[in-house]
Amino acid sequence: MQAFARRSVLAGVIAAISLLVWAEDGAPLSPAPAPAPAATKREAVSVRLPGAAFAAMETINPEHIRWHVRFLSHDLLEGRGTGQRGGDIAAEYIATQFAEYGLKPAGDNGSYLQKVPLVGITTLPETQFSLIPKQGPAMNLKPLEEYVAYDQTQQAQSDVEAEIVYVGYGIEAPEYNWDDYKGVDVRGKVLLMLVNEPPSDDPKFFKGKALTYYGRWTYKYEEAARKGAVGVILIHREDMASYPWEVVRNSNSGEKSYLKVEGAVLKVASWVQLDVARKLAKDSGMDLEMMMADARTREFHPVNLGAKLKAHMVSNVRHFESNNVMAMLPGSDRQLKDEAVLYTAHYDHLGVRADMPGDNIYNGAIDNATGCGILLELARAFSIAKDRPGRSVIFAAVTAEEQGLLGSEYLGKHPPVPAGKIALDLNFDAVPPVGAPEEVEVSGAERTTFYPWVQAMAKEFRLAIRPDARPEAGHFYRSDHFSLARVGIPAFSINEGMKFKGHDEAWGVALDKEYTEKHYHQPSDEYHPEMDFTGDSAMARFGFALGWEAASFTRLIGWQKGDEFEAARVKSQ
Ligand SMILES: [Zn+2]
């Protein structure tokens, strides 16, 4: 309520964008104001919502969000585990709400559900993993202590006996003029590589301190598979990974879930301890420290170690399925309605841990019943608007986020509207119900051509934009919007910052810390009646207004020139 005092919204906000950008991306919702003096190169960005949109937005109500959260995080839903009964009940609940709002099904065969085929892989103890250096005896590595490995082919057994080629960081990034592969044929090889990316303080080179997707281990596996390699061995060095070996070990023991295989994959996707890599290098007549130093230069060239990996991978393979839940509000414009704005929030959480005494239900109230409550409230508000925006609006509650963004990855690969025609994805993940926010986090928005409007809208809502405190941790790559960004769709999450009405920033920071330490991914992330959903409602309103803008622009939004996702966007169009 506090954000919009007037019936119609016009922010005479000055943003540093050129007249050319204005002319191309124009905001048709209000007449273009007279240009500011040309010498300043500044232009007004207007965020006027039409009356019907504003009226619909005004109905967004914190109590509606509360009731969705209360139900979705109830013990009866058993933690909404992927592929489990509670998760399926949550999906049915969301589908039922969409139906009640009169939204069009956007799933498979005229239903609200999009089936996501999943595979659970457990590497079994019969697996053998040996490194055979140029000289010296074979190193038969101990699982979990010295190495972790998964077979991505989703077969019960795979055998690899292949030469090991050291490829530095294993990155090919034309926009940074960086290529560790140098056109060397790595088909059938096992690639030894470093995690992270070449260190830099230059924001134009791998975004300086911030982590780009090239630094994530998932990219490295994918790139190697695309180039025909059969295996990857990542060298774990704690400072470079930014987490200790225990994290690698824990997230690589037990069952891991994947989408049913669709493209090139590795027979061996593995990590080894730093000391193992050092010994392998030494016994192959090389020096690991020097190899690491070489990798930091553009002149780096792949090196065949003259060593081999001999691996016998034995896995338990379990097929199962889950569903994304999707609905659509068709656009009002004859041409634009083939394009869409997308809202996403994951509904899955961690299920139940049967072997744990006491409360073993992972209710996931904040993570992410709150995002689902916001998504549903947005869907309801759009459905009652007297007018509709030109583009269609898609609402997607995605599954298997906690398994590695799998539901959204499937959605990105199988969108109901081609990715190149999706203007924007706005995602909501874990929005704490702790009161009225005075800040908003929209990390990644600054990389899109939509940012001036995001800034103007934030100003209109009296929300200060809070920058990502630790871009080097790569949070952008750890929520569902990323799955959509990687297929080119401009995408980011909307969340509250740390400053709330009636409190200082330290209060918000302390609450955030407490949540992370005590309740994040714990059974205690559960619903309490004293929760205050004002902030969730404010984020929903902010998202509503942004989405309506994006659904009404004459031109599609894009990633900024030189952004790591720009190429995917161009390719998709
Ligand atoms: Zn989570």
Residues whose N, C-alpha, C, O or C-beta is under 5 A from the ligand:
A	BS01	ZN	D367
